[in-house]
């Protein structure tokens, strides 16, 4: 495996990397995310959040959006609200 110094500059061409090394490379971002209540799993909701922003911009009522997400993404209204709140919150590093 390539050295940490090489990895930190560019991951292209690396066939495998340990979880430890991946976290080590991204420790500052992970710690910042944690500080502001975000988790790595929130990345799974990015497409849903982007769709939410687009629908709201087009004037679709929130209740219709929640119903759509229940069918499309199989998430409850409460989960949708929590995700939107977390991803909408402004962070100040």
KAFENQUI-V832362 format. One record per residue. N is the residue number from 1. PSI is psi in whole degrees, 0 to 359 (NA if undefined). OMEGA is omega in radians with two decimals (NA if undefined). NEAR is the number of other C-alpha atoms within 8 Angstrom. Layout:
((N;PSI;OMEGA;NEAR) (N;PSI;OMEGA;NEAR))
This chain:
((1;148;-3.14;5) (2;160;-3.10;6) (3;161;3.12;6) (4;319;-3.11;7) (5;317;3.12;6) (6;317;-3.12;8) (7;321;-3.08;10) (8;338;3.13;8) (9;325;-3.04;6) (10;125;3.13;6) (11;359;-3.14;7) (12;134;3.11;4) (13;359;3.12;4) (14;124;-3.10;8) (15;324;3.13;4) (16;154;-3.13;5) (17;145;3.14;8) (18;158;3.08;6) (19;320;3.11;6) (20;311;-3.10;6) (21;321;3.13;9) (22;316;3.07;9) (23;317;-3.13;9) (24;320;3.14;7) (25;333;-3.04;8) (26;20;-3.01;8) (27;319;-3.13;8) (28;316;3.14;6) (29;319;3.14;7) (30;316;3.12;11) (31;320;3.11;8) (32;317;3.09;9) (33;314;-3.13;10) (34;318;3.14;9) (35;326;-3.09;7) (36;18;3.02;7) (37;16;3.09;7) (38;152;3.07;10) (39;165;3.13;9) (40;326;-3.13;6) (41;336;3.12;6) (42;336;3.11;9) (43;332;3.12;7) (44;338;-3.09;6) (45;1;-3.11;9) (46;313;3.11;8) (47;321;3.13;7) (48;316;-3.14;9) (49;317;3.11;11) (50;320;3.09;8) (51;320;3.09;8) (52;312;-3.14;9) (53;318;3.13;8) (54;315;3.14;8) (55;316;3.12;10) (56;320;3.12;10) (57;327;3.14;7) (58;7;3.02;6) (59;14;3.12;6) (60;130;3.14;9) (61;148;-3.10;7) (62;320;-3.11;7) (63;320;3.10;6) (64;324;3.11;8) (65;314;3.14;11) (66;319;3.13;11) (67;317;3.12;9) (68;315;-3.12;8) (69;327;3.08;14) (70;319;-3.13;11) (71;318;-3.04;8) (72;315;-3.05;6) (73;355;3.14;7) (74;46;3.07;7) (75;146;-3.13;9) (76;165;3.11;9) (77;319;-3.12;10) (78;322;3.08;6) (79;316;3.12;8) (80;315;-3.14;11) (81;318;3.13;8) (82;316;-3.13;8) (83;314;3.14;11) (84;318;3.13;9) (85;313;-3.13;8) (86;315;-3.05;9) (87;342;3.12;8) (88;338;-3.06;6) (89;134;3.09;6) (90;138;3.11;4) (91;145;3.11;5) (92;103;-3.10;3) (93;NA;NA;3))
